[in-house]
């Protein structure tokens, strides 16, 4: 089974992917880790979201709309794990690739959209920054990150995931409740 996880920044995608990995042995893939690898190769700050967003946009312009999802698809194709969690789909091309991967691998694709209130996400994002020794950002800076062109298809993904998967609001659910809903949805 392949599980596609999407949602806005700091909504809880990584927490759900952590649960799938820890409790069910899922092999994890993250779009942001692919960008972080590229940032590291270029000597850029791989922990700065704005840097990763700009890197993604410049690479997408040079290498095409699907450069990142193609890299991820290649890695997934060579994985023999029975449960694969792909975290951080941001674009419609990412979802199309997940469907194609599931078909090629003759596996079921399950879609999970994670959302949370703006304030919850800002708080979580700032907590994450503190863990890396960085200063918290303001409401306005977080809004600017949210308006970046890398984030402009999230609402479209939400609609797809709502129709074909589930949507969890992690600002209204405890981790235990969210985990139970994911486990039930996936039949684990």
C-alpha positions as CSV (number, residue, x, y, z in Angstrom):
1,X,0.0,0.0,0.0
2,X,1.1,3.5,-0.8
3,X,-0.1,6.3,1.5
4,X,0.1,9.9,0.1
5,X,0.1,12.6,2.8
6,X,-0.6,16.2,1.9
7,X,-1.4,19.4,3.8
8,X,-0.1,22.9,4.5
9,X,3.0,23.7,6.5
10,X,3.1,22.4,10.1
11,X,-0.3,20.8,9.8
12,X,0.9,17.4,11.2
13,X,2.1,15.5,8.1
14,X,5.4,14.5,9.6
15,X,3.7,13.4,12.8
16,X,1.3,11.1,10.9
17,X,4.2,9.8,8.8
18,X,6.2,9.2,12.0
19,X,3.3,7.1,13.3
20,X,3.1,5.0,10.1
21,X,6.9,4.4,10.3
22,X,7.1,3.7,14.0
23,X,3.9,1.7,14.5
24,X,3.5,0.0,11.2
25,X,7.0,-0.2,9.7
26,X,6.3,2.1,6.7
27,X,9.1,3.2,4.5
28,X,9.0,7.0,4.4
29,X,9.7,9.4,1.6
30,X,9.5,13.2,1.9
31,X,9.5,15.7,-0.9
32,X,11.1,18.2,1.5
33,X,14.0,15.8,2.1
34,X,14.7,15.7,-1.6
35,X,14.9,19.5,-1.6
36,X,17.0,19.5,1.5
37,X,19.5,17.1,-0.2
38,X,19.7,19.5,-3.2
39,X,20.1,22.5,-0.8
40,X,22.9,20.7,1.0
41,X,24.7,20.0,-2.2
42,X,24.6,23.7,-3.0
43,X,25.6,24.9,0.4
44,X,22.2,26.4,1.2
45,X,20.4,26.4,4.5
46,X,18.3,23.3,4.3
47,X,16.3,24.2,7.4
48,X,15.0,27.5,6.0
49,X,11.5,27.1,4.3
50,X,11.9,30.2,2.2
51,X,15.2,29.0,0.9
52,X,13.7,25.6,0.0
53,X,10.7,27.3,-1.7
54,X,13.0,29.4,-3.9
55,X,15.2,26.5,-4.7
56,X,12.2,24.5,-5.7
57,X,10.8,27.3,-7.9
58,X,14.2,27.8,-9.7
59,X,14.7,24.1,-10.2
60,X,11.1,23.6,-11.5
61,X,11.7,26.4,-14.0
62,X,14.9,24.8,-15.3
63,X,14.0,21.1,-15.0
64,X,10.2,21.0,-15.5
65,X,7.1,20.8,-13.4
66,X,7.6,17.2,-12.4
67,X,11.4,17.1,-11.6
68,X,10.9,16.5,-7.9
69,X,8.1,14.0,-8.1
70,X,10.0,12.0,-10.8
71,X,13.0,11.7,-8.4
72,X,10.7,10.5,-5.6
73,X,8.9,8.1,-7.9
74,X,12.2,6.5,-8.9
75,X,13.1,6.0,-5.2
76,X,9.7,4.5,-4.4
77,X,9.8,2.1,-7.4
78,X,13.0,0.5,-6.0
79,X,11.5,0.0,-2.5
80,X,10.1,-3.4,-1.6
81,X,8.4,-2.3,1.6
82,X,4.8,-3.4,1.9
83,X,3.8,0.0,3.3
84,X,5.1,3.2,1.8
85,X,4.3,6.7,3.2
86,X,4.9,9.6,0.8
87,X,4.8,12.8,2.8
88,X,4.4,16.4,1.5
89,X,2.6,16.2,-1.9
90,X,2.2,19.9,-2.9
91,X,1.1,19.8,-6.5
92,X,-1.4,18.1,-8.7
93,X,1.5,16.4,-10.6
94,X,2.5,14.8,-7.3
95,X,-0.9,13.2,-6.9
96,X,-0.9,12.0,-10.5
97,X,2.5,10.5,-9.9
98,X,1.2,8.7,-6.7
99,X,-1.6,7.2,-8.8
100,X,0.8,6.1,-11.5
101,X,3.2,4.5,-8.9
102,X,0.3,2.6,-7.2
103,X,-0.7,1.3,-10.6
104,X,2.8,0.3,-11.7
105,X,3.4,-1.4,-8.4
106,X,-0.1,-3.0,-8.4
107,X,-0.8,-1.5,-5.0
108,X,-3.6,0.4,-3.3
109,X,-3.2,4.2,-2.9
110,X,-4.7,5.8,0.1
111,X,-4.8,9.6,0.5
112,X,-4.6,11.5,3.8
113,X,-4.9,15.3,3.9
114,X,-3.8,16.9,7.2
115,X,-4.9,20.3,8.1
116,X,-4.9,22.6,11.1
117,X,-5.9,26.1,12.0
118,X,-3.5,28.9,10.9
119,X,-2.7,29.7,14.5
120,X,-1.9,26.1,15.4
121,X,0.3,25.7,12.4
122,X,2.2,29.0,13.2
123,X,2.7,27.8,16.8
124,X,4.0,24.5,15.6
125,X,6.3,26.1,13.0
126,X,7.8,28.4,15.6
127,X,8.3,25.4,18.0
128,X,10.2,23.7,15.2
129,X,12.3,26.8,14.6
130,X,13.2,26.9,18.3
131,X,14.4,23.3,18.1
132,X,16.9,24.3,15.4
133,X,18.1,27.3,17.3
134,X,16.3,29.8,15.1
135,X,14.1,32.7,16.2
136,X,10.3,32.4,15.8
137,X,8.7,34.2,12.9
138,X,5.7,36.6,12.9
139,X,2.2,36.0,11.7
140,X,3.0,38.2,8.6
141,X,6.1,36.2,7.7
142,X,4.2,32.9,8.0
143,X,1.5,34.3,5.8
144,X,4.1,35.2,3.2
145,X,5.5,31.7,3.3
146,X,1.9,30.4,2.8
147,X,1.3,32.6,-0.2
148,X,4.5,31.4,-2.0
149,X,3.9,29.9,-5.4
150,X,5.0,26.5,-4.1
151,X,1.9,26.4,-1.9
152,X,-0.7,27.5,-4.5
153,X,-2.1,24.0,-5.2
154,X,-2.7,22.9,-1.6
155,X,-6.4,23.7,-1.7
156,X,-6.9,21.7,-4.9
157,X,-5.2,18.7,-3.3
158,X,-7.5,19.1,-0.3
159,X,-10.5,18.7,-2.5
160,X,-9.1,15.6,-4.2
161,X,-8.1,14.0,-0.9
162,X,-11.5,14.8,0.6
163,X,-13.2,13.0,-2.3
164,X,-10.8,10.0,-2.5
165,X,-9.3,9.8,1.0
166,X,-9.7,11.4,4.4
167,X,-9.0,14.8,5.9
168,X,-7.9,15.2,9.5
169,X,-7.9,18.5,11.3
170,X,-5.0,18.1,13.8
171,X,-5.9,21.3,15.7
172,X,-9.1,19.5,16.8
173,X,-7.7,16.0,17.3
174,X,-5.1,14.6,19.7
175,X,-2.3,12.6,18.3
176,X,-3.9,9.5,19.7
177,X,-7.2,10.3,17.9
178,X,-5.6,11.1,14.6
179,X,-3.5,7.9,14.8
180,X,-6.7,5.9,15.4
181,X,-8.4,7.5,12.5
182,X,-5.4,6.8,10.2
183,X,-5.2,3.2,11.4
184,X,-8.9,2.6,10.7
185,X,-8.8,4.3,7.3
186,X,-5.8,2.2,6.3
187,X,-7.2,-1.0,7.7
188,X,-4.1,-1.5,9.9
